[in-house]
Amino acid sequence: MKSLEIPHTTKKQMVFFSWTKDILIYVIVLNLFVEFSPVVIIDSFTLSVFTASLLKIMIEIIQMLKHKVSKIFKANKVLRTFIIFLILFSSKFVILELVDIIFGQHVELGQFLNVIFLVIALMFTRQMFRWIYLGLGKPKLPHKEASI
């Protein structure tokens, strides 16, 4: 099977691909949570796509904030760790509240712990896809011939 060679890609194309990939991953994970967790409720597939998009935006903002805090408090490890923990802890409440404001009763992500598990599952799945993608890009090493 012959694969298509991708011509040089631009930064905008890579950002578009990254966001599309992440949102599709988030849709899959969200719908698995809907199917297997009685506390996670999303009324329709369309709402799961919108919820995945909102979660992607929120997680990106949280990651940017975490990186900025790391740079600002680079010298003070204890303070940096405390503030990052505070950001990560409080962000789950912000996510719950924002989902409730935007989608109302049509989307329910459960309680605080459910959101923590959901965000961890989203980030782990995204990282797993990254590992697979990078692994597929590594060149094959030639096999050593077995000596008899």
Buried (B, 14 or more C-beta within 10 A) or exposed (E): EEEEEEEEEEEEEEEEEEBEBBBEBBBBBBBEBBEEBEEBBBBEEEBBBBBBBBBBEBBEEBEEBBEEBEEEBEEEEEEBEEBBEEBBEEBBEEBBEBBEEEBEEBBBBBEEEBBBBBBEBBBEBBEEBEEEEEEEEEEEEEEEEEEE
